[in-house]
């Protein structure tokens, strides 16, 4: 295998109540947001309510069907969903 470089710039905001800063972190030109999560996290954490309150002016879609050790089929499904201009 040939050597290569791979870089994924990732910003991680960690800490209590940091979700309040979400609105400041999202590019203002983005109008559609897809949140990918599992049912357990989305129901128990209350994060979706907080996210929606921060991003009231955005069209937010939620896919909460992520399972433990997701299959390639599930990943493909989410990819197609992210490309669907009609999701809501």
Secondary structure, DSSP 8 states (H G I E B T S, - for coil): --------------STTGGGGHHHHS-TT--EEEEE-BHHHHHHH-HHHHHHHHTTTSEEEEE-B--TT--HHHHHHHHHHHH-TT--
